[in-house]
Amino acid sequence: MGLPDVKQSATEARLAAMTLPEGGCLKAARQAALSRVQTMGLPGRRDEYWKYTRPDTLISAEVSKASVFASDEAPMFNEFDRLRIVFVDGVYDAEASDDLSLEGVRIDRIADICCQDIHWAKDLYGVLEARGQSPVQRPLAAFNTAFAQDGVAIHVTGKPSKPINLVYVHSDEMSDAILHHVIRVEAGAEATILENGPAASRFNKCMEIDIADTGKLHLVRAQGRDHERRAATHLFARLGTESTFKSFTLTVNGVLTRNEAVIELTGDDAIAHIAGACVGDGDFHHDDTVFITHDAVNCESRQVFKKVLRNGATGVFQGKILVKADAQKTDGYQISQSLLLDDDSQFLAKPELEIYADDVICSHGSTTGAIDEEALFYLRSRGVPIDDATDLLTLAFLAEAVDEVEDTAVAEAIVARLEGWLSRRR
């Protein structure tokens, strides 16, 4: 059966404005992804997993203008020793980046891989994205696989001495950036990846992560600063036996942000934690959509998402835990909560459990509420000004999500950013 006329027209208009990169070992993956987009069509409001978020500005052939935010505040993670890889409006900036040599890891540009016939990334590029299209279609991710011309391939073979920092700089008010990263963590290897920056006026990013047995990867992302920006990010991860993947995302600005994560636990005793904290003010729409599949024995997953909203801001959480029949002794935990600081904001949640094994511990919860009046009164009765008291209770509310960050120094930097954002918007 063909696509509805509206979806067909929108898809054709967007594809007509694009050019498929040619040549190299990624050609077949790009063509297959383009075919997926043409078959699925780009997302519309009638799609089940897009009913809370309007995809119009993410799929339009025209880019909405986003002013570049001027700030004296230093970019996130500047105080840390790390290897910087800088992209300006979605294009790699060699002069602003550090040398890509680092013990225990090999880093290549996707743009360079496209000119080669053989590269390890050929076996991963587009593979996890294609697996993640079932049972829920994710056409913006397939669109990314087809048309992304830049990004990095990170092959972790040891334990690098410092984190790898992907820095996204926004300089053009009409920029439309598409980046695709592939990451492979070998057995026993471990790395930390930091991401920060607004990236572009419109940003489409896909990250595919393959973690071998006993491998570990920590991912910390900071989205924000330029408020008018729009972003759709996709994270696909596959975990082997006794492997660990932990991800945390901080979002403090952005008129529209949609973060999708699809995680497969395919090896016994694997651990996957994904968390997020966002604070939104005014014309702010933030959507976290997560799908975790347990397909092995004795695996653990955690989803912890907290949103603070005011002045008409909107938060969305769609999270699912799927436990397959042979995934006995699964431990799955999911919590999504919002703190509404006024009566104009809203939080829309759709938590799901689908369980086919009988020896599991799975739970999910979702709550929406205002500041605890008793706690606020307690602080004020001890001389704490109302604005300071409100900020303290807000930070306490977000703490469970921030606690998912294992590196204490990074967690402290995140809290400092949240404190600054709250104080500036009193």
Secondary structure as GFF3:
##gff-version 3
##sequence-region A 1 426
A	DSSP	alpha_helix	5	16	.	.	.	ID=ss1
A	DSSP	alpha_helix	27	40	.	.	.	ID=ss2
A	DSSP	three_ten_helix	48	50	.	.	.	ID=ss3
A	DSSP	alpha_helix	56	59	.	.	.	ID=ss4
A	DSSP	beta_strand	83	88	.	.	.	ID=ss5
A	DSSP	beta_strand	91	92	.	.	.	ID=ss6
A	DSSP	beta_strand	105	109	.	.	.	ID=ss7
A	DSSP	alpha_helix	110	113	.	.	.	ID=ss8
A	DSSP	three_ten_helix	120	123	.	.	.	ID=ss9
A	DSSP	alpha_helix	127	131	.	.	.	ID=ss10
A	DSSP	alpha_helix	139	147	.	.	.	ID=ss11
A	DSSP	beta_strand	152	156	.	.	.	ID=ss12
A	DSSP	beta_strand	164	169	.	.	.	ID=ss13
A	DSSP	beta_strand	176	185	.	.	.	ID=ss14
A	DSSP	beta_strand	190	196	.	.	.	ID=ss15
A	DSSP	beta_strand	202	211	.	.	.	ID=ss16
A	DSSP	beta_strand	216	223	.	.	.	ID=ss17
A	DSSP	beta_strand	230	239	.	.	.	ID=ss18
A	DSSP	beta_strand	244	251	.	.	.	ID=ss19
A	DSSP	beta_strand	256	265	.	.	.	ID=ss20
A	DSSP	beta_strand	271	281	.	.	.	ID=ss21
A	DSSP	beta_strand	285	294	.	.	.	ID=ss22
A	DSSP	beta_strand	300	310	.	.	.	ID=ss23
A	DSSP	beta_strand	314	323	.	.	.	ID=ss24
A	DSSP	beta_strand	330	340	.	.	.	ID=ss25
A	DSSP	beta_strand	346	355	.	.	.	ID=ss26
A	DSSP	beta_strand	360	369	.	.	.	ID=ss27
A	DSSP	alpha_helix	373	381	.	.	.	ID=ss28
A	DSSP	alpha_helix	386	402	.	.	.	ID=ss29
A	DSSP	alpha_helix	408	424	.	.	.	ID=ss30
###
